[in-house]
Amino acid sequence: MSSPLPLECSSALFSGGVLPGETPGGSAAARIVVGSSGRGQRLDAFLSGELGLSRSKVKRAVREGHCLVDGKPCVEADFRLVPGMELVFVVPRRDVGLEPEDGELDILYQDEHVAVLNKPAHLTVHPCPSCPEGTLVHRLIARVPELARMDGLRPGIVHRLDKDTSGLMVVALSEEARLELSRAFAVREISKTYLAVTRGLPPACGESRLPLGRHPTLKTCMAVVPENRGGKPAHSEWKSLYRDPGGRFALLAVRIHTGRTHQIRVHLAQAGHPLWGDALYGPTASPSGFRAEEKAASRQMLHAWKLEFRHPVTGRELRFCCPPPADVLDCMTTLSRRMIRLVLTGVAGCGKSSLLRVLESEGLPAWSADAAVAALYAPGKDGWRLLRGLYGDRFIADDRSPVNKTALAAALAKEPGLRREIEAAVHPMIFHALSEFFEKAAQDGAALAAAEVPLWHESRRGSRAGTFFSGKSADALISVTVICPDEARRERLRMIRGWSAERVALMDSWQMSQADKAEASDFVVDNCGDEDTLRARGRELLQRVAAREEERNAALRAEWEKLWGCPE
């Protein structure tokens, strides 16, 4: 039986006080006695099998004079062996300019053959012309000096992650492990699953088998290339772990069955859902136009999450799982945020307009339904044209006159059917204007915006106008009812607006009661004090809203952490 033994010879080839098992410069050496199984084998093939080295590396070392056969140099890689021959072989350490460098290195598992580590984002794996230093390899050889004995600029690297992709990698620490892991990757025996945060919502489950190759004109990019034009088979499949209710992103678990460059990034981009933060394959601007989204990710949101393989030497099944770094949580939190839409409502005279002014003074964009109605009823505007077309000169004397609001109010009071008819026609216009206001405020980057809508609950419950927000239930919309003691409210309406008791009763009859509105709202603001008291309560409202949003974000982050949680 052949067996590698420590080097113990005084040949001129290894002279100079060399330690057993090493040569000057740190190259590994071994003495092997050829057994019966080596009869007739080529020298390079035999050494490759015995030492777990690549045949090309052995052949090069033999031709360069790093092998003795029975004490004599042999430079013929195809030399045929005979049992009993003594071989002394050295793989010289080659100077490729790799210098150890300190730096973060999160090693999750290590033995004499392999290491599994969690690569941070923004770190290149191995040296290349554009990045000759500061790579993962430089950090690895500082931690594991044995790696420097391997040839080339990629010692131990059997697969790669893109510079800005984080997560699990396995590194070979011996030539035997390198060969076996390379084989296992080539025949797809190693399982890799990634976490990806996509723009928009791809199908809950899906796959792509599009062949990939180098982009024909952009040499730093990959692209879908037919196999008859050089494209290589590629297969990715995914399932959704979380789908944003607002449709801005999905968290996917992506299993890759092949390991093509940029495979996940290209396949998802081709599916219409590139990764957030992907500068190569994603859009240059947010598809929804929201400014906050542009800063959600500083790199492509891709993380090597799970890795499963057989140990290249022992054959033991190894499974690893690594949660993503904080920037993935931060990205998803940013994308899940909705501009908080505060809707102030309440019966006539409760002080909701005053609260709106308080919030506007605190920097919130503000909108008033009463002001919107006044704008619609201005001569020539849509509401004016509607009344003129439906009722002729009943409420508008001629083509140049404004709406006669006194006559209109009197008719609405006497004719319930007329009120319902006009509301059904005008409310959609008002809610459309409200929707445009909220959308613009969100695109401008506002965290909160406030709108005063007296009939908010009534219109959403019993009118077609409510459909304008039916598809946006995931948005952070908060209804705030302002309440005020009835005596003070009625006195305010009499003094400020000149309303009679009958007019107040009529307007109240068209709305839900203060108690019912409060019951249907998220927050209630009691306006029973002076202006300074209302200002203080307005600020308190904003603090309560912010606290609720933080609670929501914390609950979401906890939910996501459970989704990608790893067993102990």
Number of C-alpha atoms within 10 A of each C-alpha: 9 15 12 17 15 15 21 16 14 12 13 8 17 19 11 11 9 16 13 14 16 19 21 14 12 17 17 20 22 20 21 21 20 22 16 13 13 22 15 13 15 16 24 25 20 22 24 19 12 16 16 17 21 17 17 13 14 25 20 15 19 24 15 13 15 21 27 19 19 13 16 13 18 18 19 16 21 14 15 15 21 16 15 15 16 19 23 27 24 23 23 20 17 15 13 10 11 18 14 19 17 12 14 12 15 13 16 15 13 15 9 12 18 20 18 18 19 24 24 20 20 14 16 22 23 20 19 12 6 6 11 14 19 18 20 22 27 25 21 26 20 17 16 16 12 18 21 27 22 22 17 15 18 19 24 29 20 19 15 16 21 15 18 19 21 26 24 28 24 23 23 26 25 21 21 19 22 24 17 18 27 17 15 17 17 12 11 14 14 18 16 21 22 23 25 28 28 27 24 21 21 22 14 14 13 13 17 18 14 20 20 24 22 17 14 10 8 9 8 8 15 22 23 19 18 14 13 8 8 12 18 17 17 21 19 20 19 24 17 19 16 17 19 15 14 17 14 21 24 26 29 24 23 26 21 22 20 20 19 17 18 17 23 25 23 25 25 24 20 15 13 15 23 27 29 32 25 20 13 17 22 21 16 11 11 16 12 10 15 18 15 17 22 16 13 19 20 16 19 26 28 29 28 25 26 23 20 16 19 16 15 21 14 8 9 10 10 11 11 18 20 21 20 23 14 8 15 24 17 14 20 24 16 16 23 20 18 17 19 20 21 25 23 27 27 29 25 20 22 25 24 27 22 18 22 23 16 21 23 16 12 13 11 19 20 21 22 20 19 14 12 15 17 14 14 20 21 15 17 15 12 15 22 22 18 17 20 20 11 10 11 14 15 15 20 22 13 12 13 9 14 15 22 14 12 10 12 16 14 11 15 16 15 10 11 11 11 14 17 13 11 15 17 16 16 19 19 18 18 22 22 13 17 20 14 12 17 23 17 15 21 22 15 13 14 21 16 23 23 27 26 25 22 21 19 21 20 15 20 15 12 10 15 15 23 17 14 14 15 10 9 12 10 14 16 14 19 16 23 24 29 26 24 22 12 13 8 14 19 20 16 17 18 16 10 10 10 11 15 14 12 9 16 17 12 12 12 14 11 14 19 15 13 21 11 13 24 20 12 14 17 14 18 19 20 17 23 16 10 8 14 10 12 19 19 11 18 22 14 13 17 15 12 13 18 15 12 12 16 12 12 13 17 13 12 16 16 12 13 17 14 11 13 18 14 13 7 4
